[in-house]
């Protein structure tokens, strides 16, 4: 694994991988959206509004998966100080926050016709909003700090913040089981799915497609951070030579 | 022991400690973080008369009765163990109906009727095509509990 922590080796893999992730991801998302909107029937009870799940569920998955990877990157930064871990954490934060916001927005739009309210302070919604604020805090903490000017590594504080914030992830996941909530319980568990197969398959497409898109965005952002680092290193060298 | 091993152990111990604190906090919040109370909790004396609270439960089959004024409805909220009569004047969400979940904001009246100011429909975790929704209950996909 250490071999891939080297930015040059990383770039050799990331560069050709990015267009593939982007292209296949876009195809799957478009195909899944078409299937979810036009091919499968509406829900027996909710009717057409149920179709928002093809965006809502992948958004929730990526919002939570994003923070999980952020926490892993934080741990790697703290313990092994790999040069890429901080860069990865910085790259993940923005799309993670974006998908969390998308999850909250689609949930709210679905909640109005289904529950009869845009927003309620139940366990699931509140813990998801906390995740959005955690992302905002991480981005604020890592924007324009010393690490950004020195190769992208995280400060110890930011890495610990990423790790501690990970506690919210199982809380979001379990919120509908531990507490009475307005949000329904989990539809897809290890024991199977209570979403009927006829409605479930487009979700597989969008879930996988959005995940690939997320990966493409993260790789693009990581490459940009590495490129920025190289530019500033070169400028520093030039400035030193002139002295 | 190498420095990075020390850091790994330290980080994992700290993480375990914080996770334990999180679990303790979550279980301590068990009652406080609940979005609503169930009929059995309400009848078990967890709700004083006139205290603002939320009641959640299933609308009992055949229990919705529209009152003479045409606006007020009465129904029975149940969790299978206890049942609480509910009275509500106003418009209910489209998905409100018998044998499905609902959450009501309101307060208990002295005569044991829950007077709701607002009613939300609660959706369950089952999603299926319309033709299956009309099938007999025992043929539907089992709902995860």
Interface residues (C-beta under 8 A of the other chain):
Chain A: X40 X41 X42 X43 X44 X45 X46 X50 X53 X75 X78 X79 X80 X81 X113 X114 X115 X116 X117 X120 X121 X122 X123 X163 X164 X166 X167 X170 X171 X174 X178 X179 X180 X181 X182 X184 X185 X186 X187 X189 X191 X192 X194 X195 X196 X198 X199 X200
Chain B: X4 X7 X8 X11 X14 X15 X18 X19 X22 X26 X27 X29 X30 X33 X34 X35 X36 X37 X38 X56 X92 X93 X94 X95 X96 X100 X103 X119 X120 X121 X122 X123 X124 X125 X126 X127 X128 X129 X130 X131 X132 X133 X134 X141 X142 X143 X144
